[in-house]
């Protein structure tokens, strides 16, 4: 199968929508005030679309400001909007579209943020896919099941067209890193959490497992986030979590780091004003006795060098690998790298919610 033969030739309806919203007389209102609403607000700002407010349902309402705006209650805000455009800032949008429609909203939209690392530019285009056609085809052939292969083609078409209809049929709603329906956890997992952030993954893993695991090793290079990671561990009273203030890379060094307004999209960047320490996972785990059984990578575009620095660990311990695809090159280079490191690893691709950035690659081994 040739990926280039299955590329969509359609237009980019989202670009037309952004233009209309940009030229409209009324600013948009974002429905939602969580992580996706944050990246959506940044995306709209980058595309010159004015945001006039944010609203959330009463059950989620807080007086805490959201990006300089005080959230309104949906139930209170709707009567005042009078046709003002609403953009859904919640990833699993279909049910919310239905809800707003029932409430009489007539000007409601969904906008896909392809990824927050490259905004406002497109994630990838047809030219990039054609120029790397052999590598895309090679990666497609490495995927383990039909759903993964169809999801792969749909995800590429969604990225180049910015049209979510391509990927919508292949959405399989589940938890992002630790799905309940596939790749089940066991009671003696040793999780390597690459991208510890503020302890969100530690908290989720602890709750999902009911505390039944052997250990969590969490890597977080940012001082601000590391302090929050430690606070989360202390809040939960966890004794089997080892936080390490360091990042994962393919060598031991220090790298320029660009903190952002909201730390979720901090990233390694040549123009970064900060510095972070990084090292190879193989070196970091050398003196840790417990064998890692599960690796999660979500580090804003640094996944490839981080996995490259875990070569010996993956070959020796055969952990399950879960990784996000933040860069267009990762669509082919991450599947190819993982199969080079472990030829018997089976690769699965899943679209975990209705927004294109929530695409996850899972590498698993058959039980011994």
Secondary structure by P-SEA (a helix, b strand, c coil): ccccccccccccaaaaaaaaaaaccbbbbbccccaaaaaaaaaaaaacbbbcbbbbccccccccccccccccccccccccccccbbbbcccccaaaaaaaaaaccccccccccccccccccccccaaaaaaaaaaaaaaaaacccaaaaaaaaaaaaaaaacccccccccccccccccccccccccccccccccccccaaaaaaaaaaacccccbbbbbbccaaaaaaaaaaaaaaccccbbbbccccccccbbbbbbbccccccccccccccbbbbbbbcccccccccccccbbbbbcccaaaaaaaaaaaaaaacccbbbbbbcccccccaaaaaaaaacccbbbbbbbcccccccbbbbbbbccc
